[in-house]
Amino acid sequence: MATTPCSARDALRILATAADLADVPVEDLAAAMTATSCGTALPARLDRALRRAVEAARTRGTAQGPRAAGLAPNPARTEEVLTRLRGCQARLAATPQDPAALRAMDDTAYTLCVLMGRPTALEAITAAEEQLAATA
């Protein structure tokens, strides 16, 4: 990340995207990255996720809409899926070992990614929130 000049906000976004891609908590990814300064190699899975997140940040360009191209999703549908996702997050927080809650969360996150045209749940949530803020 030191080779990619960016603001602290963008660095946090890259870190969160990489953690989402690697399916690990942000704290675990940050700890693994910090350990590399002591000579510990970054695990390959985390390294790949981090490289993909940095590359996505570099190529994102200036497109700042719900999608870089194509039609924007209906705001009512976006709000419906985002609300369902937040409900799934709350349900999963209450019962983290419930396979049905995990499945519902995965399905809803995937739906939001497809709806918003984004590769990660974090990017889809951000795009959905930006779209809803713009239409408010």
Buried (B, 14 or more C-beta within 10 A) or exposed (E): BEEEEBEEEBBEBBBBBBBBBBEBEBEEBBEBBEEEEEEEEBEEEBBBBBEBBBEBBEEEEEEEEBBEEEEBBEBEEBBEBBEBBEEBBEBBEEEEEEEEBBEBBEEBBEBBBEBBBBBBBBBBBBBBEBBBEEEE
